[in-house]
Each structure stands twice: as C-alpha cells, then as structure tokens.
Amino acid sequence: MLRGQPSIAHLDADAFFASVEQHQKPSLKGRPVLVGGSGPRGVVAAASYEARAFGVRSAMSMALARRKCPQATVLVPRPAAYSAYSAAVMAALRERTELVEPLSIDEAFADLGHLSPGPDGWTRVAADLRARAVELSGVPVSVGMGRSKLVAKLASAAAKPAGVLVVAPDGEDRFLLPLPVRSLWGVGPVSAERLERIGVRTVEDLRTQPLDTLVALVGDAAGTNLYRVARGWDDRPVTVQRERKSAGAERTFDSDLYGRAQVAAQIPAVTAQAMARLSRRAAAARTVTVKVRFADFTTVSRSVTLSSPSSDSRVLTDAARRALDLVETDAPVRLLGVSFHGLSEHAQLALDIQLDDEPDAPQASHASEEPDVDEPAAPSRARRTHGSLREQDCAPGVDLEHPRYGRGWLVRVRDDGRVAVRFETAATGPGRQLNVEMDELQLVAPLGPDGAPAT
Amino acid sequence: MKFRVERDVLADAVTWTARTLPTRPPAPVLAGVRIEADASGVIGLSSFDYEVSARSEIPAEVAEPGTVLVSGRLLAEISRALPHKPVDVTLEGTKVVVTCGASRFTLLTMPVEDYPTLPQMPELTGTVGGDALTHAVAQVSVAASRDETLPLLTGVRMEIEGERITLLATDRYRLALRELTWTPTTPGFSAVALVKARTLTDVAKSLGSGGGLVNVGLSTGNGLDLIGFEAGGRHTTSQLVDGDYPPVRRLFPDTKPIHAVVPTQALIDAARRVALVAERNTPIRLSFTDGQVVLDAGQGDDAQASEALEAVLVGEDITVAFNPQFLLDGLTALGTDFVRLSFTHPNKPVEFTGQESLDGDDSDTYRYLLVPIRFAG
C-alpha cells in the first residue's frame, strides 16, 4: 500500500568528507578540496562542489583529479571526524523519530508519518529538518521527501546542494517522468545501455514498456523492479536495524605488485583491516572474498566459504589466502581487497593451532562500531592521533597542536624540514599559516562538530 | 595370457583394487588395473595413482601366464554384472576377451610397459586387530579437515610408542584422540606418521572389517615415506603426508572444574530434533543446571526448538553453544552408553569422553575436544 502523504525523508550530506574538512579548516571555505589518497595511486573519496566544477568526481584517480583542478587542496581522510559529524547529522533525524535507517555514513531515511504538518505542510517539515541538521553538524545537507523511499531519495538528489524538495503524491509523475533511467535505484551502466538500445532513456520511456520486455531485457528480478519503480510503486518500510551484509577493506598499492608471493604477503594486513570493520552484531563471517584489481583495471573476485562463521584472525586470514589462490596473478596488481559476507553474531571459535607454512597472522584488531567508510579506496590505514609528530605521520590535513599557536592542520612539510601548519579550527575562523619545527608539534585527535575531540 | 576364475572372487578383487582409481588420472595408464597371471595359479591385480597403491591376489586356473593393463572402472563394472558362472579371461592380440556363460566382452588393452612400478609393501612393523583399527580410525577421522588446501590437517597423525598407537586429527574446530594397542614386531618400536584421513578410513574399512589381523608396515627416512596395510591377500600402500604436525595434545585442558554426564543416545536424539531449526550458521545451545540439560536452537523471529533431558552436573551451571553437526559427530563417534562433557569456560573447548554408567569413571582412550560457538545475545 502506498502512503498518502510524502512523509518519508531522505537526508543526504553534500560532498560530506570535503564539507567536514571545509568546516574545520575555515580557510578552505569556497575553495576546491579533494579528500582521498595522496599517494601516486590515490583515489578521490570526496570532492567539494568547487572542485566538481572542474570536472572532478569521486572515485576518480587522484592524479587525474589534480590535473583537472591543480589548485585544489588535497587532504587525507580523517575517519574519526567524519563519524562524529555523521552522528550529528543523524541526530537531527533521531530527534524527530526512532524510525531512522542509515544507508551509509552520510545519508539516511526517516519515516515522519507520525507528524501532522502545520499550514506550511511538508515543505516546512523538510526545511526545519534541514536547518536543524546544519545547525547540529555545521555541514550542508539536502533533504528530499516523498511518499516512498524511492521518491525521497530521488528528491534529495534533485535538491542538492543544500536544498529541500518535497514531491507530493499528485506531483510524483511530473517529477519522475523526465528523470533519466540511470538515476533510478538498481539501474547500473549495463542495464542503462540495454534500455537505451530499445530507446528507453527516461522514466517516461520506461513506463511505456510492458513487463515482459523488461524481464527479457534485464532478467526476472531486475525487470520486475524496473516495472514497479517506473510507476513509483515502492512500499518498502523504513527499517531501523539495517542488517550489515558485508564488511571489508581495500588497499591500493603505491606501485604495482608482481607475482603471487607479493600479493599474498599483503593478505594479513588487508584482512586485519577488514576485521576491524566487523562489529559486535556482525562479529563473524562465513564467506571471505578476495578482490584483485590489475594494472589494466580488470577486477577479479574469488570467495571461500567456511563450515561455520568465524571471527578468528587465523581462520579468516587463511580463508583469504585460499581465495587468493583461486585468482590468476600473472599480471601486475594495483589493488587488493578482502571482504566478509554471511555475517553473523555467532562465531565458531577455533583451537589455537599454528601451522608452520603460514606466516603469523596479526591478532584480531579491536572490533569497532565505526560506520563503514566504504568510499572508494579511502586509505584506512589507522593514523596516530596522539604523540609527537614524526616524519611518517606527516600527511596533508592531519590535526596538530602547537604549545604557543594552538590547534591547526598540516599543510605540507617544507624542504628545510620545517612543517607548514595552518592554525585554525571551526571556532577560530580562518587562521594564519606558519612554519614551525617538527619537534614542537603534537598529533591530536580530530574535533567533532561541537568542538570536542572525536574518538 | 589365459586364466579361469570364480566370478565372485574376481568381482570382489577387481572392485576393491579399482576403488581408489582416480577419476581424472594424471596419466591415462593410471586409469588401468594391471592383471598379472602367474603360472603358479595366482592372479595379481594392481592399481596406483602415484600416491596410493592397491594390490590383491586371488587363486585362478592359469593356462597361460602373462600381464595386461585394462580400464579398471570398466573391468569392475563388467565383473559385477556377470552371471554366476566361471569367468574366462584371454588375451587375443591387443584385446582382452572376458567370457562368462553366454556373455562375452572385449576390452582394449593399454601399454603395460608404460605402467609405473608399484611401491613395495614396506616390511612388517606390527599387527593390529582389524575391528579395533576400523573403529578407532572412524572415531578420529571425523575430526580431520576435508579442506585440501590445508594438507596437514587432512591427515590423521599416528604416534606409535611400543604397544600403543595414538591417533590424532583436527580441523581446528575439534580435535579427536584415540589410543589403541597393537603388536609391534620390535618391542619398544617408536615412530610417527601422518596419513591422509580419507585413505586411512578407506583402508581401515576395507581391510579391517574382516575382523582378522591387519599387518602394518612403515617405512620412513628412506627418501620415500610410506605406510602399508595388508590383510587377506590384499595390501595398500600410501605415501605419508609431508610436514610437521602442530603440537595439539597440549590443547586438551589440564583441569576440568565442571563436568556433566548424559545418556549418549538420548542426547543424540534430542540434538537431532532441536537441530532441525538450527540453520547452517546458527548454533545449538546446551544449558546445564543441576539435574538437567536443556537443548535449544533458534531465536528471535526464526523457528525455535527446545528439549530437556536428565543430566548429572558436577560444578557450576554452564551454557555452551555448538555447531550442531560437530556436536553430533562427536556424540556418534563415542560409542558408549554415557557421555561426559568436561568444561572450563563457556568459550573454551569442551572435552567429550565416554563412560559405561551414569556414576562411573570416564575412559580416556577416546577424547573429542570441541570448540564452542561464541554466542551473542
């Protein structure tokens, strides 16, 4: 049954990581900012709207992004800060309802069906929600509302940046029909191309197609789904507990790896990183998938399934190694990923048996509840956030503190060995850049939107 | 080559010899069974896959001695299908003709000169009762890994110390240990060997089930490490698995502050029923309190089942969760009227031993150590 009111909200932060950086680094406001791996093989995890104007997109290689926008400031990701800002954004929804379904670190659905909108109607509700989220987090967000998740999500995309859009039931067709089919959930490049071949470009085109044609074109499930979404038929409820289906980590290497031994040597570290993404409610995994991306960007994935779910680092590392054995590794490798599926809160424990031919697997990292920052290949190597600054900690954007000048962020290491630091926070407004000695600087934890250190 | 043989004798021997033939032989000749007819009235049948060899000898009326190589699978199927009459086997040119009553089959031969030399059955190192071997191997091999990518753990470790053989196997989730006695040819003989669990199970079943004695030969340190088993005119050799088996005996707990005793069959039956609602990923829980154990599986919105049984508990109440199949494997392997479960902690391995009466002592000749599932919620 479709709802009668546009009471489903989709809240989506705009260029989230880049916006957080601009908020905490006021000198970057209004300027192009790229967040991602800064190494030679880095990938853009987020680009500010100023950078997007130059044609930069997320998931683009950092090298290409820099060519398109040489004046951009490139910063390394700071996951702790993003988690704190995410919590603030989500709090705006949670103040209004318990029915909040986070989709990722920067977007969520909420069911506001219990509200009775005043004379200004649902647009007022959406605008208030947006204003509150901005007030709590300090970063721009967009809000879309509709009578289904499908429409709400499309509406927030149309409202971007920093806007609201409410699509009333009687305005749904006017909104949906001109949209390109590519913007629909579940229409990837392959489906879009197949649809285009039969002349379907917009939702309006799609609606003229009979179910049989769609099923023949893209398969049973996808065809039925297309037929439904073309008509705005979506009665999925907002579900509070979105079960985590997978967790994983990927590493892009600064230079290509050659041969099985080199790739296999990276398995323990990437597996340990993936294990850190398992949470209490999904502490164990039954299936371990290894993804290998070659220098020519072809990608191969292989899986190994265990007899029962495990959270044992030896068992999981071993399974990852076996999955890698199923991949031909005769071409240079640029990326290795390990992901866990068939997650379970129960874990089959294992005997403490060390086999001679396997290298010592790293101990299980502490399982964290941190949201999955599964932006494309965001390097998630944990950075230190306390102690004296050392050369290997130096990356653009990391948080520093100086006994005299206070808090700031690392701009770059100068040729003379001194460090260029811009001393500013969200609270201070744009600050000045000074060159200071490395041994005068301490690493500090990022700040949350409230100015308190994020942990 | 020409001989006449009893149909049942031929069918049995060919079936046994051909049973280990590889489905995808590394070389075409290895799909064959070699038949050697000796003028003394003995037919030898052999198979080999470079790792495991099998040879059986049967009596026959040999008219003309000779040696041929034919498809083992086909010969086995034909000999099982023959009517109950004497079978004549004759080499005619490059073909082997099998006649039995009114049936007549012609098989192509393979080049016998290309067939590899079979390893010799190692010199006798001792004898063991067939039934005891079969039972012991079945109890231990249940815990061996079936994952070929971990070759060490697909093996059963045999530790021979004088008159005692200890068998050990683990797949990381459970560990089984079984002790049995045998008669070594040299008193104080001591050796260790790692044998593929699959091969050992097959050998123990096919050679031990006669109930007689099984001769064991072990040859290590001469380049090729080999174990051989021989009984009733048949022998099998197998290469040993290479590598250092991890030290696993230390994994059995030293102190067991809590233990429970339950009738084995009743626990098996209850576990089978409750396991019906346990999907592959979900555990079966056993909650022991004074006088009873409650089994349950399933939670939340899923199907649920529970069942209570009488049990003797010594020590504090304890709840553990297991993979249902691993639990049933161990209980079924015990073969005693009562099972003793010994605990240290809900997340630490539980030792299963057998005992003959509710209030008796447990026997430690067979121990099955099972690691629980850490149960959340």
Contacts between the chains, C-beta under 8 A, distances in Angstrom:
chain1	res1	chain2	res2	distance
A	280	B	376	7.1
A	281	B	376	7.5
A	283	B	374	7.8
A	283	B	376	6.8
A	284	B	374	7.8
A	286	B	281	6.1
A	307	B	173	7.4
A	307	B	323	7.4
A	308	B	173	7.5
A	308	B	280	7.4
A	308	B	281	6.7
A	308	B	323	5.0
A	308	B	373	7.0
A	309	B	281	5.7
A	311	B	374	7.5
A	315	B	172	6.7
A	318	B	150	7.5
A	322	B	147	7.9
A	322	B	149	4.8
A	325	B	149	6.7
A	342	B	281	6.8
A	344	B	281	5.0
A	344	B	282	7.9
A	345	B	376	3.9
A	345	B	377	6.4
A	346	B	281	6.9
A	346	B	282	6.6
A	346	B	283	5.6
A	346	B	321	7.0
A	346	B	373	5.0
A	346	B	374	6.6
A	346	B	375	5.7
A	346	B	376	6.3
A	347	B	373	6.5
A	347	B	374	4.6
A	348	B	173	6.0
A	348	B	323	6.0
A	348	B	371	7.0
A	348	B	373	5.1
A	349	B	347	6.1
A	349	B	371	4.6
A	349	B	372	6.1
A	349	B	373	6.9
A	349	B	374	5.6
A	350	B	172	4.7
A	350	B	173	6.1
A	350	B	371	6.1
A	351	B	170	6.4
A	351	B	172	5.4
A	351	B	173	7.1
A	351	B	174	8.0
A	351	B	175	6.1
A	351	B	248	7.4
A	351	B	251	5.4
A	351	B	349	6.7
A	351	B	369	7.5
A	351	B	371	5.8
A	352	B	251	6.9
A	353	B	170	6.7
A	353	B	172	5.6
A	353	B	246	4.8
A	353	B	248	6.6
A	353	B	251	7.6
A	354	B	246	6.1
A	355	B	150	7.0
A	355	B	152	6.0
A	355	B	153	7.6
A	355	B	246	6.1
A	356	B	152	8.0
A	356	B	243	6.7
A	356	B	244	5.3
A	356	B	246	7.5
A	357	B	152	7.9
A	357	B	243	7.2
